[in-house]
Amino acid sequence: MKLFLYHLIFMLIFIPSVFSQDSLFTQEEKEKITSYLDSIDYRGAINTITEYKISYAREKIEEVFWNSKFKKLDQLNLLELLYEFNSSFTHSFAMSFIDSLNNLPSDYSGTLPSYLQAMTAGILVKLGDNSKVDLFFNFVDEDSLNSTFAIIGLLPVIIEKAPEYEERAKNELVRYVKFSDNNGARYSALVKLYRKYKAEMYPLMLEVFSEDDDATNRSLVLDTLIACCKTKELHSLIKERLFKEPNYYVRYRIIGKLLGVYGTAEDFKTVLDYLPDEPDPKVKEFTLNKIEFYAPPNPDSNLTVENLIVYTLEQSDSVYSYNWLGDLTFSNDLKNIITTAKINLLAGDSLACRVQVKEFQDLVDNVYKDSLNTDPRFVTIEGWKFLYWNAQYILDRLPEY
C-alpha cells in the first residue's frame, strides 16, 4: 500500500500542473487511493486526496469519519475535505466534532482541543454558521501568536462572513503584523489586511517598511506600498531609507524603484550621491551598469501631452540646479522653446508643438555632443538623459504630419 502511494506521488511530481487535480487519476486509481482510508496506514491517502482534491473520496470520508483509529487532527483534516467536497454532512459532523472535544479521556495527549475547536469553528463560519466563533477567539487569546498561518488564514474569512466580529479579527491581524516572531506570518497577515482594506493599511505598511526586522518583509512591502499609495511622503521615505537600510538587497531594490518607478532627476541625483557610500561591491557594480545605460522610465499613459511638457519644464529647472546644464541664458532658451510648444498645443496646433519639442531636443543633443565649443553652454550626460528622453516621450505622443 505504502509503495503504491509513494510510487504514485513520485510520478505526479513530474507531471505538469496543467493536468492537476483528480483528472490526473484513472477511476481505478481513485478507488485504490480512497480504499486506503480503511487501512491503518491512512495518512498517505489523506495527504494525496488533499493535495489533488480527489472528490471521489467524499463518500468514503463520510463513511469512515467517526472511526476511532483516526486521531483528532486527522478528523479535522477529513472535515476540511468534506467542506472542500461540499458534503451535506459537513455541518453536522463539525458540530458533533466540537462536542466530542469536550469529552476527551484524561490521558489524551494529541493536538490541543482548543486548536481543533478553533479550526472547526472556522469551517462553520465558511458554512455561514457563526455560533462557535467564540471558540476561535478563545484559542487566539490562548495561543499568543504561535499557530500563525492557520489562524491568519481564517481571520479574513471571519471578517467577510461574520461582520459582527470584523473589528476584532482585523485587530488580530494587525497584532500578528506587529508582534509575531514568525517573519512570514507578519507579512502574510499584512497581505490579508491590504487585500481587504487597501490604502487604509498605508501607515501599517510604512511601519513594516521602516521597522520590520526581516529584510524580505521590507523588500516585499515596498512593492505593495508603491502599488497602493504612490505619495510624496512615500517617495521621500524611500529616498531617506536608502541611506539607512542595512540589507544590501533591499538597498538595491530601493535604487531600482527610484530609477525605474519614480525616475526624476532628483532621484537620479540621490542615487549618484549615495553610490560612493554603498558598501556592497555587487550593488555598486549593478547600479553603475544601470546608470550607464539609464533612460528615464516611460511616463504613465494617463498623463496628457500637456502634463509631459510641464514635467519637462520642471526637469529642466532641476537639471540646471544640479549643474548638469550650464549657462542661465541657455537654460532660459530651452524653457522658452518648450513653453512655446505648450502654447501651440493648447491652441490646437499639434504639429507646431512637435516642431518646438524637436527643436528643444536637438538643441540639447547638439550642445551635449559639441565638446569643442568654447561658449559657456554645456549639457552633461546626466542632463542629456533627462532632457533628451523626456522630449522624446513627448514626441512619441505627437503626430508627425
Secondary structure as UniProt FT lines:
FT   HELIX           2..13
FT   HELIX           17..19
FT   HELIX           22..24
FT   HELIX           27..35
FT   HELIX           36..38
FT   HELIX           43..52
FT   HELIX           55..57
FT   HELIX           58..64
FT   TURN            65..66
FT   TURN            68..69
FT   HELIX           72..84
FT   TURN            85..86
FT   TURN            88..89
FT   HELIX           90..100
FT   HELIX           101..103
FT   TURN            106..107
FT   HELIX           113..126
FT   TURN            127..128
FT   TURN            131..132
FT   HELIX           133..143
FT   TURN            144..145
FT   HELIX           148..161
FT   HELIX           163..165
FT   HELIX           166..179
FT   HELIX           183..197
FT   HELIX           198..201
FT   HELIX           202..211
FT   HELIX           215..228
FT   HELIX           232..242
FT   TURN            243..244
FT   HELIX           248..257
FT   HELIX           258..262
FT   HELIX           265..274
FT   HELIX           275..277
FT   HELIX           281..292
FT   TURN            301..302
FT   HELIX           305..321
FT   TURN            322..323
FT   STRAND          325..326
FT   HELIX           328..346
FT   TURN            347..348
FT   HELIX           350..369
FT   TURN            371..372
FT   STRAND          378..379
FT   HELIX           381..395
FT   TURN            396..397
//
